[in-house]
Amino acid sequence: MKIKLDQAMLDALKKAGHIPPDVQKEIDAVRPERGVLDLRLSDDEAMELAELLQWHVRTDPATGKPTPETAPYADVIRRIEEAQL
């Protein structure tokens, strides 16, 4: 599966902790192709990453939305869900 990322999402993924080595290898392999950042994962790897990132997402109690620091993780999760459809 291909997950389209923006630079903020890729930067956040590179900072996330506890990423399994097989998924980390795919994150490290992302290179811009014609201005697009595609993360290529198997369905299992994508599910694994989404579940892991859910632990990193924090919400602002006032708004109920992800904090600015964790919004890129929430965006990656959303893009994974969209790619699975």
N, C-alpha and C positions, 0 to 999 in steps of 0.2 A: 504494500500500500504506500502511496505517496502522500505526505503531509506537507502542505505548503506553509512555510514559515516566513516571518519577517525577521530582521536583524535582532530586534529586542527579544523575540522568542528564542532565537538561537543562542544569544548571549546568556539568557536565563538558564537554558538547558545546560550550557557549559559550566554554570556555577552550581547547579543542583547537586545535592549530595546523594550518595547511595544508589547511583544509577548502575544497573547490572552491566558487566563488561561487554556483553554482546550488543546492548543498546547504546552504550557509550561509544563503541566503535563506529556505529552508524551516525551518531551525532557528530563525532569528530570528522567523519568523511563528508559532511555537507559542504558543498562548494557552490558558489553562485553559477548558475548556467543561464545565460541570457537574462540576468537580473533576477532570477527566481531561485529561492532556497528550498529545495525539496529534501525532506527527510524520508528515507525509504526504510520501512519496517515491515516485518511480517505481522499478521493479525495478532499473534500472541505477544510479540514485542510491543506493539502499539497498546494493547490492553494493559500490559505490565507497566509501561511508562505512564499511562493515564492514571492508573491506580496509585502509583508512586507520587505523581505530581499532586494528587488530591491532598496528600499530607502536607504539602508546601503552601497550599492556598489558604490565605487568611482573609477574613472579611472585615470591613469597617463596620462597627456596630451601628453607626449613625445612618449609613446608606444601605447596608446589606450587600454591597458590592465588594469584589476583591480589592485589597489595598493596592496602591500603585506598584509596590515592590513585588507583589505576587500575581498581579494581573496577567503578565506574560504566561505564567503556568496555566492559569484558567483558560487563556486563549489557545494554548497548545491542546489542552483537554478538549475544548470545543472543536478544534480542527480535526482531532482524531475521531471524534464522534461523527463529524460530517463526512469524513473519508470512509467510515464504515458503512454508510448508507448506500 
